[in-house]
Amino acid sequence: MDDKNISQAVVARLPRYYRYLGDLKDSGIERISSQDLSKLMQVTASQIRQDFNNFGGFGQQGYGYNVEYLYNEIAKILGLNEKHNLVIIGAGNLGQALANYVNFERRGFIVKGIFDKNPDMQGRELRGIAVQSVKNLERFVRENDIDIAVLTIPKDGALKMAETLVKCNIKAIWNFAHVDLNVPDSIVVENVHLSDSLMKLSYGIVNKKLNNSKDTE
Amino acid sequence: MDDKNISQAVVARLPRYYRYLGDLKDSGIERISSQDLSKLMQVTASQIRQDFNNFGGFGQQGYGYNVEYLYNEIAKILGLNEKHNLVIIGAGNLGQALANYVNFERRGFIVKGIFDKNPDMQGRELRGIAVQSVKNLERFVRENDIDIAVLTIPKDGALKMAETLVKCNIKAIWNFAHVDLNVPDSIVVENVHLSDSLMKLSYGIVNKKLNNSKDTE
């Protein structure tokens, strides 16, 4: 189906490259060797070369990488050269935090609408956008060329909301609800399960403690 | 050093098992076969068996898994049977969202203090906890048996804050700042880079579009 299917592991590393290259660019650095990039990012130089080879290289022997070129190329691969309209569903603290995160907008993710089922929230403004009733959601998504729905509602409502979003042909769901969504493969889902992350942290603490007590035995 | 070192991939899957088992338990289900768990979670039964074998099994031939037992065992492995005191650094929207997330407390993660460098925020209460000046942070961490620092400040201040946290012997940092922290290996760091996640979503959208247009060629 796709002859240049890139492994999920490589894709997962791209945003980090993009972040570091952005910082280099902002510091006025024009080129960098894979060795220096390797040191900076604490990954092996061969990993970096392999990763970039998935997209045809970018490097030149003896010159290294042109920072701005590489930055822009990775942006294209990540689709950051296109604008994506999004809606936020759930205007609680997390929804508000995401709505107020201006960096997203700088990267082409435009908050077009914010929805909440709580009538007390409706009409309040977040960054100049009035919170609407979720009743308006389907029509809004269809009429405003919305690509992405950001789901920041409790898990009980999330499954049903995902069904609604499937019906109005959403392309992607950024899911913060504490549940796995069951949607067709044609829809991109990226989960941010904060509790899962906190549990991994907790595992790390307990495990380090075990190791440390073994070390001193 | 540690003879039962478990791969990061397995550890990363444990919170998801824990989540599903919690839902089963809440639904009153007492046991489940690896086949049924496999169907529910959409991972292979052999993957489930292999994962659990890292911790000595838990299953019984012909009986399946005892849901509550397995739930409790995974909780222990993840360190959720212990209480962890935490501080939130940065009382902006995201810090507030995390402070208000009661489920963390139910799982033993107790918010003890909230800090912000902005004087306007100081003294405000979040869930009954007054926001303090970051000047108090070091002493507070030392005196209140704090395991975890939740970092929800912009990246510029995050590196310096991480140094401070290292000095006061924090065990773990849950890092939401858009930068990789440089701390000793003895400190557990779990990153939640929201922009990275959004970029993966964007990559997915672009890539699906390419695939779909190829399909219809």
Boltz contact constraints between the chains, C-beta under 6 A:
constraints:
  - contact:
      token1: [A, 1]
      token2: [B, 211]
      max_distance: 6.0
  - contact:
      token1: [A, 2]
      token2: [B, 211]
      max_distance: 6.0
  - contact:
      token1: [A, 11]
      token2: [B, 203]
      max_distance: 6.0
  - contact:
      token1: [A, 15]
      token2: [B, 196]
      max_distance: 6.0
  - contact:
      token1: [A, 15]
      token2: [B, 199]
      max_distance: 6.0
  - contact:
      token1: [A, 78]
      token2: [B, 199]
      max_distance: 6.0
  - contact:
      token1: [A, 78]
      token2: [B, 202]
      max_distance: 6.0
  - contact:
      token1: [A, 78]
      token2: [B, 203]
      max_distance: 6.0
  - contact:
      token1: [A, 79]
      token2: [B, 202]
      max_distance: 6.0
  - contact:
      token1: [A, 79]
      token2: [B, 203]
      max_distance: 6.0
  - contact:
      token1: [A, 79]
      token2: [B, 205]
      max_distance: 6.0
  - contact:
      token1: [A, 79]
      token2: [B, 206]
      max_distance: 6.0
  - contact:
      token1: [A, 93]
      token2: [B, 96]
      max_distance: 6.0
  - contact:
      token1: [A, 93]
      token2: [B, 97]
      max_distance: 6.0
  - contact:
      token1: [A, 93]
      token2: [B, 100]
      max_distance: 6.0
  - contact:
      token1: [A, 94]
      token2: [B, 97]
      max_distance: 6.0
  - contact:
      token1: [A, 96]
      token2: [B, 93]
      max_distance: 6.0
  - contact:
      token1: [A, 97]
      token2: [B, 93]
      max_distance: 6.0
  - contact:
      token1: [A, 97]
      token2: [B, 94]
      max_distance: 6.0
  - contact:
      token1: [A, 97]
      token2: [B, 97]
      max_distance: 6.0
  - contact:
      token1: [A, 100]
      token2: [B, 93]
      max_distance: 6.0
  - contact:
      token1: [A, 171]
      token2: [B, 205]
      max_distance: 6.0
  - contact:
      token1: [A, 172]
      token2: [B, 201]
      max_distance: 6.0
  - contact:
      token1: [A, 172]
      token2: [B, 205]
      max_distance: 6.0
  - contact:
      token1: [A, 174]
      token2: [B, 201]
      max_distance: 6.0
  - contact:
      token1: [A, 188]
      token2: [B, 201]
      max_distance: 6.0
  - contact:
      token1: [A, 188]
      token2: [B, 204]
      max_distance: 6.0
  - contact:
      token1: [A, 188]
      token2: [B, 205]
      max_distance: 6.0
  - contact:
      token1: [A, 190]
      token2: [B, 197]
      max_distance: 6.0
  - contact:
      token1: [A, 190]
      token2: [B, 200]
      max_distance: 6.0
  - contact:
      token1: [A, 190]
      token2: [B, 201]
      max_distance: 6.0
  - contact:
      token1: [A, 192]
      token2: [B, 197]
      max_distance: 6.0
  - contact:
      token1: [A, 196]
      token2: [B, 15]
      max_distance: 6.0
  - contact:
      token1: [A, 197]
      token2: [B, 190]
      max_distance: 6.0
  - contact:
      token1: [A, 197]
      token2: [B, 192]
      max_distance: 6.0
  - contact:
      token1: [A, 199]
      token2: [B, 15]
      max_distance: 6.0
  - contact:
      token1: [A, 199]
      token2: [B, 78]
      max_distance: 6.0
  - contact:
      token1: [A, 200]
      token2: [B, 190]
      max_distance: 6.0
  - contact:
      token1: [A, 201]
      token2: [B, 172]
      max_distance: 6.0
  - contact:
      token1: [A, 201]
      token2: [B, 174]
      max_distance: 6.0
  - contact:
      token1: [A, 201]
      token2: [B, 188]
      max_distance: 6.0
  - contact:
      token1: [A, 201]
      token2: [B, 190]
      max_distance: 6.0
  - contact:
      token1: [A, 202]
      token2: [B, 78]
      max_distance: 6.0
  - contact:
      token1: [A, 202]
      token2: [B, 79]
      max_distance: 6.0
  - contact:
      token1: [A, 203]
      token2: [B, 11]
      max_distance: 6.0
  - contact:
      token1: [A, 203]
      token2: [B, 78]
      max_distance: 6.0
  - contact:
      token1: [A, 203]
      token2: [B, 79]
      max_distance: 6.0
  - contact:
      token1: [A, 204]
      token2: [B, 188]
      max_distance: 6.0
  - contact:
      token1: [A, 205]
      token2: [B, 79]
      max_distance: 6.0
  - contact:
      token1: [A, 205]
      token2: [B, 171]
      max_distance: 6.0
  - contact:
      token1: [A, 205]
      token2: [B, 172]
      max_distance: 6.0
  - contact:
      token1: [A, 205]
      token2: [B, 188]
      max_distance: 6.0
  - contact:
      token1: [A, 206]
      token2: [B, 79]
      max_distance: 6.0
  - contact:
      token1: [A, 211]
      token2: [B, 1]
      max_distance: 6.0
  - contact:
      token1: [A, 211]
      token2: [B, 2]
      max_distance: 6.0
